[in-house]
Amino acid sequence: MNDLLRTIINAAGVPGYENEIAKILYDELKKTCREVSIDTFGNVIARKGKGKNKIMLAAHMDEVGFVVKHISKEGFLSFIKVGGIDDRVLPAQRVVIKAKKKDILGIIGTKPPHLLKDEERKQLLKYEDMFIDIGCKNKEEAEKAVSIGDAVLFEPNAGVLNGKLYYGKAIDDRVGCFALIEIMKKLSVDAEVYAVATVQEEVGLKGARTSSYKINPDFAIAIDTTIAGDTPSIRERESCLKLGSGVAITIIEASGRGLIVNERIRNLFVETAKKNRIPYQMDVIDGGMTDGAMIYMNREGIPTGVLSIPTRYIHSATGVFNIQDVECAITLALESLEMMAKW
């Protein structure tokens, strides 16, 4: 696995607490872009190139996570979820609390199944009934280590599962951030291109709203992850996307509540992929949105497309993706930018 990709995946960045990942992306973009800044909302914005058109690339750097809500007298932590996480994936997960002095390891605990009553067994487990165990004997000891309001993330992990299949924490959307950096490294077009690592996408696409308003681009491309359907639990009609079959070109998000991709942009992606023999898949999304849903509604409207990397186990402790799909996304974005620059 590429060292930079591993670093980006492992970095902390719960919505509203993105400073660590923002610093990494700022430093990387600074190497190839003539101007890089972090705006008042926390978005990292890099600019490169000159031309008649302004084009915005967006990938969100935040990840789903938690925040400490309460410390019990026994020293256990209650928490809230920040972003959409299925409660069923939480029990026994290792987490890291980003405390002021140092990172603190914790384990999400629940009532043991041996002690559940028959009625309790029939009920769905809720995160409100869980807690984080940091190994402290009481509240006083716990308060020396952590504070209410501290961010909590799944324990960092990243590596090679098998061949071109990689795994890691926060794949959504750190693979998009990695692609953003690679695109700006290789970019050479007659246009003013802005690469934006957005904040707080997982809690309302907020960074995309403020940054796209500021830039006011002529066109935009969001780079994100999407749900792969090649696991036993997903029917083909729910998702036919497969790891290793290419970048996903989005047509519509959240059954139309999110982005409905501009036809000109959609045709550009498909025709460019065919012309350059870039493997691609078409993506129609029932639920879920990307930064594109916010960007395309900004000001008087911005023609916007979405390129996504199919990913298994999104919004959990570990996602799985194929690095070749990331490479396809990078190549298609670069070729599409060439065409957008001439429009």
Secondary structure as a PSIPRED ss2 file (coil, helix, strand):
# PSIPRED VFORMAT (PSIPRED V4.0)

   1 M C   1.000  0.000  0.000
   2 N C   1.000  0.000  0.000
   3 D H   0.000  1.000  0.000
   4 L H   0.000  1.000  0.000
   5 L H   0.000  1.000  0.000
   6 R H   0.000  1.000  0.000
   7 T H   0.000  1.000  0.000
   8 I H   0.000  1.000  0.000
   9 I H   0.000  1.000  0.000
  10 N H   0.000  1.000  0.000
  11 A C   1.000  0.000  0.000
  12 A C   1.000  0.000  0.000
  13 G C   1.000  0.000  0.000
  14 V C   1.000  0.000  0.000
  15 P C   1.000  0.000  0.000
  16 G C   1.000  0.000  0.000
  17 Y C   1.000  0.000  0.000
  18 E C   1.000  0.000  0.000
  19 N H   0.000  1.000  0.000
  20 E H   0.000  1.000  0.000
  21 I H   0.000  1.000  0.000
  22 A H   0.000  1.000  0.000
  23 K H   0.000  1.000  0.000
  24 I H   0.000  1.000  0.000
  25 L H   0.000  1.000  0.000
  26 Y H   0.000  1.000  0.000
  27 D H   0.000  1.000  0.000
  28 E H   0.000  1.000  0.000
  29 L H   0.000  1.000  0.000
  30 K H   0.000  1.000  0.000
  31 K C   1.000  0.000  0.000
  32 T C   1.000  0.000  0.000
  33 C C   1.000  0.000  0.000
  34 R C   1.000  0.000  0.000
  35 E E   0.000  0.000  1.000
  36 V E   0.000  0.000  1.000
  37 S E   0.000  0.000  1.000
  38 I E   0.000  0.000  1.000
  39 D C   1.000  0.000  0.000
  40 T C   1.000  0.000  0.000
  41 F C   1.000  0.000  0.000
  42 G C   1.000  0.000  0.000
  43 N C   1.000  0.000  0.000
  44 V E   0.000  0.000  1.000
  45 I E   0.000  0.000  1.000
  46 A E   0.000  0.000  1.000
  47 R E   0.000  0.000  1.000
  48 K E   0.000  0.000  1.000
  49 G C   1.000  0.000  0.000
  50 K C   1.000  0.000  0.000
  51 G C   1.000  0.000  0.000
  52 K C   1.000  0.000  0.000
  53 N C   1.000  0.000  0.000
  54 K E   0.000  0.000  1.000
  55 I E   0.000  0.000  1.000
  56 M E   0.000  0.000  1.000
  57 L E   0.000  0.000  1.000
  58 A E   0.000  0.000  1.000
  59 A E   0.000  0.000  1.000
  60 H E   0.000  0.000  1.000
  61 M C   1.000  0.000  0.000
  62 D C   1.000  0.000  0.000
  63 E C   1.000  0.000  0.000
  64 V C   1.000  0.000  0.000
  65 G E   0.000  0.000  1.000
  66 F E   0.000  0.000  1.000
  67 V E   0.000  0.000  1.000
  68 V E   0.000  0.000  1.000
  69 K E   0.000  0.000  1.000
  70 H E   0.000  0.000  1.000
  71 I E   0.000  0.000  1.000
  72 S C   1.000  0.000  0.000
  73 K C   1.000  0.000  0.000
  74 E C   1.000  0.000  0.000
  75 G C   1.000  0.000  0.000
  76 F C   1.000  0.000  0.000
  77 L E   0.000  0.000  1.000
  78 S E   0.000  0.000  1.000
  79 F E   0.000  0.000  1.000
  80 I E   0.000  0.000  1.000
  81 K E   0.000  0.000  1.000
  82 V E   0.000  0.000  1.000
  83 G C   1.000  0.000  0.000
  84 G C   1.000  0.000  0.000
  85 I C   1.000  0.000  0.000
  86 D C   1.000  0.000  0.000
  87 D H   0.000  1.000  0.000
  88 R H   0.000  1.000  0.000
  89 V H   0.000  1.000  0.000
  90 L C   1.000  0.000  0.000
  91 P C   1.000  0.000  0.000
  92 A C   1.000  0.000  0.000
  93 Q C   1.000  0.000  0.000
  94 R E   0.000  0.000  1.000
  95 V E   0.000  0.000  1.000
  96 V E   0.000  0.000  1.000
  97 I E   0.000  0.000  1.000
  98 K E   0.000  0.000  1.000
  99 A C   1.000  0.000  0.000
 100 K C   1.000  0.000  0.000
 101 K C   1.000  0.000  0.000
 102 K C   1.000  0.000  0.000
 103 D E   0.000  0.000  1.000
 104 I E   0.000  0.000  1.000
 105 L E   0.000  0.000  1.000
 106 G E   0.000  0.000  1.000
 107 I E   0.000  0.000  1.000
 108 I E   0.000  0.000  1.000
 109 G E   0.000  0.000  1.000
 110 T C   1.000  0.000  0.000
 111 K C   1.000  0.000  0.000
 112 P C   1.000  0.000  0.000
 113 P H   0.000  1.000  0.000
 114 H H   0.000  1.000  0.000
 115 L H   0.000  1.000  0.000
 116 L C   1.000  0.000  0.000
 117 K C   1.000  0.000  0.000
 118 D H   0.000  1.000  0.000
 119 E H   0.000  1.000  0.000
 120 E H   0.000  1.000  0.000
 121 R H   0.000  1.000  0.000
 122 K H   0.000  1.000  0.000
 123 Q C   1.000  0.000  0.000
 124 L C   1.000  0.000  0.000
 125 L C   1.000  0.000  0.000
 126 K C   1.000  0.000  0.000
 127 Y H   0.000  1.000  0.000
 128 E H   0.000  1.000  0.000
 129 D H   0.000  1.000  0.000
 130 M C   1.000  0.000  0.000
 131 F E   0.000  0.000  1.000
 132 I E   0.000  0.000  1.000
 133 D E   0.000  0.000  1.000
 134 I C   1.000  0.000  0.000
 135 G C   1.000  0.000  0.000
 136 C C   1.000  0.000  0.000
 137 K C   1.000  0.000  0.000
 138 N C   1.000  0.000  0.000
 139 K H   0.000  1.000  0.000
 140 E H   0.000  1.000  0.000
 141 E H   0.000  1.000  0.000
 142 A H   0.000  1.000  0.000
 143 E H   0.000  1.000  0.000
 144 K H   0.000  1.000  0.000
 145 A H   0.000  1.000  0.000
 146 V C   1.000  0.000  0.000
 147 S C   1.000  0.000  0.000
 148 I C   1.000  0.000  0.000
 149 G C   1.000  0.000  0.000
 150 D C   1.000  0.000  0.000
 151 A E   0.000  0.000  1.000
 152 V E   0.000  0.000  1.000
 153 L E   0.000  0.000  1.000
 154 F E   0.000  0.000  1.000
 155 E C   1.000  0.000  0.000
 156 P C   1.000  0.000  0.000
 157 N C   1.000  0.000  0.000
 158 A E   0.000  0.000  1.000
 159 G E   0.000  0.000  1.000
 160 V E   0.000  0.000  1.000
 161 L E   0.000  0.000  1.000
 162 N E   0.000  0.000  1.000
 163 G C   1.000  0.000  0.000
 164 K C   1.000  0.000  0.000
 165 L E   0.000  0.000  1.000
 166 Y E   0.000  0.000  1.000
 167 Y E   0.000  0.000  1.000
 168 G E   0.000  0.000  1.000
 169 K C   1.000  0.000  0.000
 170 A C   1.000  0.000  0.000
 171 I H   0.000  1.000  0.000
 172 D H   0.000  1.000  0.000
 173 D H   0.000  1.000  0.000
 174 R H   0.000  1.000  0.000
 175 V H   0.000  1.000  0.000
 176 G H   0.000  1.000  0.000
 177 C H   0.000  1.000  0.000
 178 F H   0.000  1.000  0.000
 179 A H   0.000  1.000  0.000
 180 L H   0.000  1.000  0.000
 181 I H   0.000  1.000  0.000
 182 E H   0.000  1.000  0.000
 183 I H   0.000  1.000  0.000
 184 M H   0.000  1.000  0.000
 185 K H   0.000  1.000  0.000
 186 K H   0.000  1.000  0.000
 187 L C   1.000  0.000  0.000
 188 S C   1.000  0.000  0.000
 189 V C   1.000  0.000  0.000
 190 D C   1.000  0.000  0.000
 191 A C   1.000  0.000  0.000
 192 E E   0.000  0.000  1.000
 193 V E   0.000  0.000  1.000
 194 Y E   0.000  0.000  1.000
 195 A E   0.000  0.000  1.000
 196 V E   0.000  0.000  1.000
 197 A E   0.000  0.000  1.000
 198 T E   0.000  0.000  1.000
 199 V C   1.000  0.000  0.000
 200 Q C   1.000  0.000  0.000
 201 E H   0.000  1.000  0.000
 202 E H   0.000  1.000  0.000
 203 V H   0.000  1.000  0.000
 204 G C   1.000  0.000  0.000
 205 L C   1.000  0.000  0.000
 206 K H   0.000  1.000  0.000
 207 G H   0.000  1.000  0.000
 208 A H   0.000  1.000  0.000
 209 R H   0.000  1.000  0.000
 210 T H   0.000  1.000  0.000
 211 S H   0.000  1.000  0.000
 212 S H   0.000  1.000  0.000
 213 Y H   0.000  1.000  0.000
 214 K H   0.000  1.000  0.000
 215 I H   0.000  1.000  0.000
 216 N C   1.000  0.000  0.000
 217 P C   1.000  0.000  0.000
 218 D C   1.000  0.000  0.000
 219 F E   0.000  0.000  1.000
 220 A E   0.000  0.000  1.000
 221 I E   0.000  0.000  1.000
 222 A E   0.000  0.000  1.000
 223 I E   0.000  0.000  1.000
 224 D E   0.000  0.000  1.000
 225 T E   0.000  0.000  1.000
 226 T E   0.000  0.000  1.000
 227 I E   0.000  0.000  1.000
 228 A C   1.000  0.000  0.000
 229 G C   1.000  0.000  0.000
 230 D C   1.000  0.000  0.000
 231 T C   1.000  0.000  0.000
 232 P C   1.000  0.000  0.000
 233 S C   1.000  0.000  0.000
 234 I C   1.000  0.000  0.000
 235 R C   1.000  0.000  0.000
 236 E C   1.000  0.000  0.000
 237 R C   1.000  0.000  0.000
 238 E C   1.000  0.000  0.000
 239 S C   1.000  0.000  0.000
 240 C C   1.000  0.000  0.000
 241 L C   1.000  0.000  0.000
 242 K C   1.000  0.000  0.000
 243 L C   1.000  0.000  0.000
 244 G C   1.000  0.000  0.000
 245 S C   1.000  0.000  0.000
 246 G C   1.000  0.000  0.000
 247 V E   0.000  0.000  1.000
 248 A E   0.000  0.000  1.000
 249 I E   0.000  0.000  1.000
 250 T E   0.000  0.000  1.000
 251 I E   0.000  0.000  1.000
 252 I E   0.000  0.000  1.000
 253 E C   1.000  0.000  0.000
 254 A H   0.000  1.000  0.000
 255 S H   0.000  1.000  0.000
 256 G H   0.000  1.000  0.000
 257 R C   1.000  0.000  0.000
 258 G C   1.000  0.000  0.000
 259 L C   1.000  0.000  0.000
 260 I E   0.000  0.000  1.000
 261 V C   1.000  0.000  0.000
 262 N C   1.000  0.000  0.000
 263 E H   0.000  1.000  0.000
 264 R H   0.000  1.000  0.000
 265 I H   0.000  1.000  0.000
 266 R H   0.000  1.000  0.000
 267 N H   0.000  1.000  0.000
 268 L H   0.000  1.000  0.000
 269 F H   0.000  1.000  0.000
 270 V H   0.000  1.000  0.000
 271 E H   0.000  1.000  0.000
 272 T H   0.000  1.000  0.000
 273 A H   0.000  1.000  0.000
 274 K H   0.000  1.000  0.000
 275 K H   0.000  1.000  0.000
 276 N C   1.000  0.000  0.000
 277 R C   1.000  0.000  0.000
 278 I C   1.000  0.000  0.000
 279 P C   1.000  0.000  0.000
 280 Y E   0.000  0.000  1.000
 281 Q E   0.000  0.000  1.000
 282 M E   0.000  0.000  1.000
 283 D E   0.000  0.000  1.000
 284 V E   0.000  0.000  1.000
 285 I C   1.000  0.000  0.000
 286 D C   1.000  0.000  0.000
 287 G C   1.000  0.000  0.000
 288 G C   1.000  0.000  0.000
 289 M C   1.000  0.000  0.000
 290 T C   1.000  0.000  0.000
 291 D C   1.000  0.000  0.000
 292 G H   0.000  1.000  0.000
 293 A H   0.000  1.000  0.000
 294 M H   0.000  1.000  0.000
 295 I H   0.000  1.000  0.000
 296 Y C   1.000  0.000  0.000
 297 M C   1.000  0.000  0.000
 298 N C   1.000  0.000  0.000
 299 R C   1.000  0.000  0.000
 300 E C   1.000  0.000  0.000
 301 G C   1.000  0.000  0.000
 302 I C   1.000  0.000  0.000
 303 P C   1.000  0.000  0.000
 304 T E   0.000  0.000  1.000
 305 G E   0.000  0.000  1.000
 306 V E   0.000  0.000  1.000
 307 L E   0.000  0.000  1.000
 308 S E   0.000  0.000  1.000
 309 I E   0.000  0.000  1.000
 310 P E   0.000  0.000  1.000
 311 T E   0.000  0.000  1.000
 312 R E   0.000  0.000  1.000
 313 Y C   1.000  0.000  0.000
 314 I C   1.000  0.000  0.000
 315 H C   1.000  0.000  0.000
 316 S C   1.000  0.000  0.000
 317 A C   1.000  0.000  0.000
 318 T C   1.000  0.000  0.000
 319 G E   0.000  0.000  1.000
 320 V E   0.000  0.000  1.000
 321 F E   0.000  0.000  1.000
 322 N E   0.000  0.000  1.000
 323 I H   0.000  1.000  0.000
 324 Q H   0.000  1.000  0.000
 325 D H   0.000  1.000  0.000
 326 V H   0.000  1.000  0.000
 327 E H   0.000  1.000  0.000
 328 C H   0.000  1.000  0.000
 329 A H   0.000  1.000  0.000
 330 I H   0.000  1.000  0.000
 331 T H   0.000  1.000  0.000
 332 L H   0.000  1.000  0.000
 333 A H   0.000  1.000  0.000
 334 L H   0.000  1.000  0.000
 335 E H   0.000  1.000  0.000
 336 S H   0.000  1.000  0.000
 337 L H   0.000  1.000  0.000
 338 E H   0.000  1.000  0.000
 339 M H   0.000  1.000  0.000
 340 M H   0.000  1.000  0.000
 341 A C   1.000  0.000  0.000
 342 K C   1.000  0.000  0.000
 343 W C   1.000  0.000  0.000
